[in-house]
């Protein structure tokens, strides 16, 4: 789950350039998107918000796994039958996803989309599924059965019934693409926040850095810290809204695609770094791996920094963030 981060825009005064800030909230990719643009006037800001919405919609039509006409849906519907030619950006997004699968030994896997939904996090579960049911739930999951042909730009799923989905990368990818697009259009500051996958650039009209509030997973609707956002992107994955407890152990709604069992040990992982796409993939992976393996894993990505909160409320963060300085 991608948890919406509280954006704190401390607009205490405007600079001499008289920039205006406009924000719009819309529903895209099935989720809430908050789009903030800083421009020379209201008309330019509103027009560029429209451009961002159009770009997200374009990407959604390519990679949505619930729109049957999308390229990703076509790949899934032809699983076990034939390779499907896709646009280069869809191919390269898939390629990057498989690289993350390799590095994480399958803790991240876009073929999770074929997983049977045997876990329920709506309060209806009274006992754990059997080991056999859990094993069967992931029999169509496995990134090694995704075959890429770079020369022909095709994707082939070897097993009939396999599916792929970009729920753990797509919104971050779209947010990053929108940031690139805005910069190419001369928009020097803004935020594109896709359901908590946040890409930012530039500064507020008053010259200050954008600031974000880090959600307190132990107490809803409160924050534990306010931090300046200088790295360009931030994403939080968390399980504190959807989980079950059996025999005193907390099971996250984030499922390990390699085993079919829910992640345990962490209730929140926030990642800061240059790309929202990669930050989303890393936060999801760390939730699956848990504290110790997650800390070892993130060392492979020195441009990215973390704040982890364990199920018992312990805070662990990258030294580079100087997190304690920003705790409220």
Secondary structure, 3 states (H helix, E strand, C coil): CECCCEEECCCCCCCCCCCEEEEEEEEECCEEEEEEEEECCHHHHHHHHHHHHHHHHHHHHHHCCCCCCCHHHHHHHCCCCCCEECCHHHHHHHHHHHHHHHHCCCCCCHHHHHCCCCCCCCCCCCCCCCHHHHHHHCCCCCHHHEEEECCCCEEEECCCCCCCCCCCCHHHHHHHHHHHHHHHCCCCEEEEEECCEEEEECCCCCCCCCEEEEECCCCCCCEEEEEECCCCEEEEEECCCCEEEECCEEEECCECCCCCCECCCEEEEEEEECCHHHHHHHHHHHHHHCHHHHHHHHCCCCCCEEEEEECCCCEEECHHHCHHHHEC
